[in-house]
Amino acid sequence: MATTETLTAERILATTEEVLRRHGAAKATVVDVARALGVSHASVYRHFRTKAALREAVTKRWLDRTSDALSGVVDAEGPAEDRLRRWLAGLFEAKQHKAGDDPELFATYTVLVGEASEVVDEHIADLTGQLAVIVRQGSEGGEFVPCDPDVTARALFEATARYHDPAYAPDWSRAGVEDAFTSLLDLLVRGLRP
């Protein structure tokens, strides 16, 4: 079946996400995506040269949703400590929702993330860069001890890994996880205060 809607990279990525949700990473093919779009697989390949490129792009799109949402916290007004707390809580909440609201798609993306290490590395660099901005502003404003913002941001990111690394997803719905997160966050913030 032919479609009159313009084939764009964004439309291909949205459809790929739906195909991945239905078939999973192991079974989804470019032909499945093309069929869902009503185009030939060659049309899909004009936008994404390989299946791997398509999978990397859809993974990046998924990860960017989290980065984009958190960037608003970085740019917000207010004390650095409050923004740091909101940012880390926002990251945890975003990951909880991704895992809990659509477990099939989360499992699929966990597979794709394992394949797209460069995309993941860029995502982590973006996230730690956002954290570094908050830490730098807090340090310069006297809310936090003088420190290397990049090193501190990476330490904060790694210290909270249990609350955002997909390997820990089964723990995110357990009783008391929010309290444990808040306790860790309190400890980390106390360590940053002058």
C-alpha positions in Angstrom: 0.0 0.0 0.0 1.4 3.4 -1.0 1.2 6.4 1.3 0.9 10.1 0.3 2.5 11.3 3.6 6.1 12.5 3.2 8.6 10.1 4.4 10.9 11.8 6.9 13.5 10.5 9.3 11.2 11.4 12.2 8.3 9.4 10.8 10.6 6.5 10.2 11.9 6.7 13.8 8.4 6.9 15.3 7.3 3.9 13.2 10.5 2.0 14.1 9.6 2.5 17.8 6.2 1.0 17.2 7.7 -2.0 15.3 10.2 -2.6 18.1 7.4 -2.5 20.6 5.5 -5.2 18.7 8.3 -7.4 17.6 11.2 -6.7 20.0 14.8 -6.0 19.0 15.6 -9.5 18.0 12.8 -9.9 15.5 12.2 -6.3 14.2 13.5 -5.7 10.6 13.8 -2.8 8.3 11.2 -4.6 6.1 8.8 -4.6 9.0 9.4 -0.8 9.4 8.9 -0.2 5.6 5.7 -2.3 5.6 4.3 -0.3 8.5 5.1 2.9 6.6 3.7 1.6 3.4 7.0 2.1 1.5 9.8 0.0 0.2 12.7 -0.9 2.4 14.9 1.0 -0.1 13.0 4.1 0.9 13.9 3.6 4.6 17.6 2.9 3.6 17.7 6.3 1.8 17.3 7.9 5.2 19.3 5.4 7.3 22.1 3.6 5.4 22.1 0.5 7.5 19.9 -1.3 10.0 22.5 -0.5 12.6 22.2 3.2 11.8 18.4 3.1 12.2 18.7 1.3 15.5 21.3 3.8 16.7 19.1 6.7 15.7 16.0 5.3 17.4 18.1 4.6 20.5 19.4 8.2 20.5 15.9 9.6 20.1 14.8 7.6 23.1 17.7 8.7 25.3 17.4 12.3 24.1 13.9 12.5 25.6 15.4 12.2 29.0 18.2 14.7 28.3 15.8 17.2 26.9 13.5 17.0 29.9 16.3 17.4 32.3 17.8 20.4 30.5 14.9 22.5 31.7 16.0 21.9 35.3 19.5 23.1 34.5 18.2 26.3 33.0 15.7 27.0 35.7 16.1 29.8 38.3 16.7 29.0 41.9 19.4 27.6 44.2 21.8 25.1 42.8 21.0 22.6 45.6 17.3 22.6 44.7 18.1 22.2 41.0 20.5 19.4 41.7 17.9 17.6 43.8 15.2 18.1 41.0 17.6 17.0 38.3 18.6 13.8 40.0 15.0 13.0 41.1 13.9 13.8 37.5 16.4 11.3 36.1 15.3 8.6 38.5 11.6 9.3 37.8 12.1 9.3 34.0 13.9 5.9 34.2 11.2 4.5 36.5 8.5 5.6 34.0 10.3 4.2 31.1 10.7 0.8 32.8 7.3 0.7 34.4 5.0 2.3 31.8 6.1 0.2 28.8 8.2 -2.7 30.0 8.3 -4.4 26.6 9.8 -1.3 24.9 12.1 -0.7 27.9 13.5 -4.3 27.5 13.9 -3.7 23.7 15.8 -0.4 24.3 18.0 -2.1 26.9 19.1 -4.4 24.1 19.6 -1.6 21.7 21.5 0.5 24.2 23.9 -2.4 24.6 24.5 -2.3 20.9 25.0 1.5 20.6 27.8 2.2 23.0 28.8 5.4 21.2 25.3 6.7 21.5 25.2 5.8 25.2 28.6 7.4 25.8 27.3 10.6 24.2 24.1 10.5 26.3 26.1 10.0 29.5 28.4 12.9 28.5 25.4 15.1 27.9 23.9 14.2 31.3 27.1 14.7 33.2 27.6 17.9 31.4 24.2 19.1 32.6 25.1 18.1 36.1 28.4 19.9 35.8 26.6 23.2 35.0 24.6 22.9 38.2 27.6 22.0 40.3 29.7 24.9 38.7 26.9 27.4 39.5 26.6 26.1 43.0 30.3 26.2 43.6 30.7 29.7 42.1 27.7 30.9 44.1 29.1 29.6 47.4 26.3 27.0 47.9 28.8 24.1 47.2 32.5 23.7 48.2 35.0 24.7 45.5 35.5 21.7 43.3 36.1 20.5 39.7 32.5 20.5 38.4 33.2 17.9 35.8 34.8 15.4 38.2 32.1 16.1 40.8 29.3 15.7 38.3 30.7 12.3 37.2 30.9 11.2 40.8 27.3 12.3 41.5 26.2 10.4 38.3 28.0 7.3 39.3 27.0 7.4 43.0 23.3 7.5 41.9 23.7 4.8 39.2 21.4 2.4 41.1 18.6 4.8 40.3 19.1 5.3 36.6 21.2 2.5 35.2 18.9 0.0 33.4 20.7 -2.9 35.0 19.0 -1.9 38.3 15.5 -1.5 36.8 14.0 -4.5 38.7 14.8 -2.6 42.0 13.0 0.6 40.9 9.5 -0.7 41.9 10.5 -2.2 45.2 9.1 -0.8 48.4 11.2 1.8 50.0 13.2 2.7 46.9 12.2 6.3 47.0 13.2 6.6 50.6 16.6 5.0 49.8 17.0 7.5 46.9 16.2 10.5 49.1 18.6 9.3 51.8 21.4 9.0 49.2 20.6 12.4 47.8 20.6 14.0 51.2 24.1 12.4 51.9 25.5 13.6 48.5 24.2 17.2 49.0 25.6 17.4 52.5 28.9 16.5 51.1 28.8 19.4 48.7 27.9 22.1 51.2 30.7 24.3 52.5 
